[in-house]
Amino acid sequence: MSTEATSAIKVPVSGKSANVSEKKGSKKNGKIEQVQFTLKTPKGTKDWADKDMVIREGIFNSLSQLFKRHGGVTIDTPVFELREILAGKYGEDSKLIYNLEDQGGELTSLRYDLTVPFARFVAMNGISQIKRYHIAKVYRRDQPAMTKGRMREFYQCDFDVAGSHDPMVPDAEILAILVEGLTGLGVTDFKIKLNHRKILDGIFQVCGVKDEDVRKISSAVDKLDKLPWEAVKKEMCEEKNQPEEVADKIGEFVKLNGSIEEILSILTKNELLSNNPSAAEGLKEMQILDTYAKAFNITSFISFDLSLARGLDYYTGLIYEAVTAQSAPPKDADQKKKNAKTDDEDASEYVGVGSIAAGGRYDNLVGMFSGASRSSGKAGASIPCVGISFGVERIFSLIKARLESQQFKVRPTSTQVYIMAFGGGEGWNGFLAERMAIAKKLWSAGIECEYLYKAKANPRKQFDAAEKSGCPVGVILGKEEYPQGKLRVKLLGTGENDDGELIDIDDVVEVVKSKLKDGNVDGVDEVTRLLKGL
Amino acid sequence: MSTEATSAIKVPVSGKSANVSEKKGSKKNGKIEQVQFTLKTPKGTKDWADKDMVIREGIFNSLSQLFKRHGGVTIDTPVFELREILAGKYGEDSKLIYNLEDQGGELTSLRYDLTVPFARFVAMNGISQIKRYHIAKVYRRDQPAMTKGRMREFYQCDFDVAGSHDPMVPDAEILAILVEGLTGLGVTDFKIKLNHRKILDGIFQVCGVKDEDVRKISSAVDKLDKLPWEAVKKEMCEEKNQPEEVADKIGEFVKLNGSIEEILSILTKNELLSNNPSAAEGLKEMQILDTYAKAFNITSFISFDLSLARGLDYYTGLIYEAVTAQSAPPKDADQKKKNAKTDDEDASEYVGVGSIAAGGRYDNLVGMFSGASRSSGKAGASIPCVGISFGVERIFSLIKARLESQQFKVRPTSTQVYIMAFGGGEGWNGFLAERMAIAKKLWSAGIECEYLYKAKANPRKQFDAAEKSGCPVGVILGKEEYPQGKLRVKLLGTGENDDGELIDIDDVVEVVKSKLKDGNVDGVDEVTRLLKGL
């Protein structure tokens, strides 16, 4: 069903109404006025329903299982936070935060992501170690772009590890989770671009960028996934006042990408960089990461890409982004050709496409809540963290497109059995109470079943309803058979015109279970199989 | 872990900050000022975590399965709606609606319940029939009462049937769902109080209440679950200007309760009432309902209670409320005795306790969005609806208390296997990459496992971590055994001091699966069993 339909309706409003928006349209003389408004959801939001909802629930389920497999626990934080909790965390994007009206009491805002509430939760409860996942909606007053799947209300699926651990151990597992999560959803055509903030900072330093300019040059580099180098260089030189030779030196570095091993071998040969304390620390960590990535057998997905910078200020170490050619917005007529799978394409071909998962290490965010001083940089109870956020709406679009291309029919309900009564003529009461009693038996056995909400229903209408539900088994109460303690159980949708199997009423649960098993029909497994692209 | 801990912290703030709440505390001279704020969640909200989260997810899962069993599909609507959608739906309680700040664009408010968004969804998409469930948070600026489980942000679990069907057919199934839902969660000590708005209206009419006074007299009756009859009578006579004889006549009716059969037999003998058109229609429907309730075998839970009125204006037919003695707030020292289960207690003993599920029929709400005129009462595209809302936070409290009384240990993680490396001395590297490789094997097989995030971990710390997680199986990589292609698999928490079973590395998935099966250990089933109170 369409969830974008809108219709203008007229609602009569009394002048006495206490409602603000209605008051606007009414004169204050008590006369009834007409206020017209459009029946729609707010800008940048939508209803989810029907098959889309089944697919999305399948994705959430797959990711929840993944997170649990890795020892994750889930938390649920309020949809709004005290406004001061969010303040100063999102830089320029703070203007996109939704505020709640001041109706007396505290000032609050809708959460902008799940990371800041997580850091607040960790600090507030004095937690020293946790692996938590959180699947929930976040809110951004962005310009919505429905076609690109960018909404003002959208889901994030986050997994984060907080706590002091040996270097790169949780980081490597997060990358394993990223690979396991995407492949588990049938998305295999992706690369993980990764980089290290400390190496990036070291590069800027050895190229001659002043310390106070590092963040803004980093944010210029961050645009390399959308702009060509020449445009980024221009921004560095003209807007951000860097000498051309500084920009050119940076340019030499940020064009590098390849396996961790390859890029490390290039960078470690650069003595200037190796001797830079920040870069040296980053290089050492990347070396450790390489060992763990090999243990997890995920190196084929990884591209160490020095152009990756990531926008958010709070990252302090490893950063990463999973990109797929599939998610590229159509740019030209060759798009379809580009979308075709190729096994040997390198990471550069993925440049410019949207990311489907991203994250990084942020060691100081919890400390901002635990009493750390932002101006001095001194740590309070700082809890290092590393995490990943799956872009579930984009992943949804990929999967939906795949299912459509396979002409796979997703069933919106889980109904397994439709209960029907056949009969007619003199004294026929429609067996409604009898159908209810059979339904009760099946429900009590955990079997999903329905029947037509009609006292006397004709067979055609009942079969139509069963067919519409797409359920595999029919149970039929015949006018003569039922009073003799008998029912028919019939496989539906087989195209065969048989009468089904005549059984004792008492055996209905057992027989239905066996038919469902024979037909290998299981709503959940179907969706799982389908998500995995099997 | 406590989620109510708060700590006052100091955060330095620059006067340049764009943040409103921070600006308040800072002088506008650019000097860094100290702003103190409390690290907490907004009033009436809380974080959910740890075991509470496991129990709550178990409840949601149980109810979702229930709703799917009855042919339900789920929808997801935005957390905020256009303000005019909510306007005029909640009477006096409209003042409890949370508004979003006017930041340019549309005026919006957080949803107050899931029913109005559902009606908006049905009308907007021109849906003629749907069985939908929705588990989501709603928002009310009420005075929070944490001890009673009343919060400003809380979950509702709703199932509603929209569409024109034969009388009382979906209504009866909703009652079956109510019984199945509560008993499926191990709550068996409850009564469903039910009544019919049309009978209630008929009673008021035959008692001499004027048409324009019916709603306010109904709302006085609604207080009978909290006040004695004398207080309600006083309100009717003194505040609502009814003659004493009218109130007394009403009093005769509203004290009636019993089985549908019993109450129907009393009411149908009352000629005045039987001849009232509204009451007659209601009585006919109750007669039909009785047949269906018997088919579903749920009559023992039902009490036809003429004192039930339900606050919301939009109900038009059958109304109901499930109450349990267990949820009674302690009033006196006898409380504990009262809480004890008794099989023969009648419905009157449940009076005054909180309801754990409630709902009713509302045939005109969708029509308000489809173009119906509220002043004239003429219907547009009116879609009759009937639904139930489970009070999941109260049910949560009941279940949690039960688990605590049984000293049942809920595990926060789903971890099944802890992977450990034993060794030491010269050349010992801690087998971290090796543990990762084994973990990868188990994850790929869908098995939940963890290992200590430490390169070289001592055996004691690894066992402690395994024990803390409460997982049933340990996999041990021995310094000598592992290089020979061997592992040990050991059942944990048995108290036995054995060395486990020595196996080939290649067999690890198979052996672990068999151990998990032997131990009959399954996190999900455990919670399910526990929720059912088995």
Interface residues (C-beta under 8 A of the other chain):
Chain A: M1 S2 T3 A5 T6 S7 I9 K10 V11 P12 V13 S14 S17 A18 N19 V20 S21 E22 I32 V35 F37 L39 K40 T41 P42 K43 T45 K46 D47 W48 A49 D50 M53 R56 E57 Q65 K68 R69 H70 G71 G72 V73 T74 I75 D76 T77 P78 V79 F80 E81 L82 R83 E84 I85 A87 G88 S94 K95 Y98 N99 L100 E101 D102 Q103 G105 E106 L107 T108 L110 R120 F121 A123 M124 N125 G126 I127 R132 K137 R141 E153 V161 G163 H165 D166 V169 P170 A172 E173 A176 E180 T291 Y292 K294 A295 F296 N297 M368 F369 S370 G371 S373 R374 S375 G380 P412 T413 S414 T415 L432 A433 E434 M436 A437 K440 W443 S444 G446 I447 E448 C449 E450 Y453 K454 A455 S469
Chain B: M1 S2 T3 A5 T6 S7 I9 K10 V11 P12 V13 S14 S17 A18 N19 V20 S21 E22 I32 V35 F37 L39 K40 T41 P42 K43 T45 K46 D47 W48 A49 D50 M53 R56 E57 Q65 K68 R69 H70 G71 G72 V73 T74 I75 D76 T77 P78 V79 F80 E81 L82 R83 E84 I85 A87 G88 S94 K95 Y98 N99 L100 E101 D102 Q103 G105 E106 L107 T108 L110 R120 F121 A123 M124 N125 G126 I127 K137 Y139 R141 E153 V161 G163 H165 D166 V169 P170 A172 E173 A176 E180 T291 Y292 K294 A295 F296 N297 M368 F369 S370 G371 S373 R374 S375 P412 T413 S414 T415 L432 A433 E434 M436 A437 K440 W443 S444 G446 I447 E448 C449 E450 Y453 K454 A455 S469
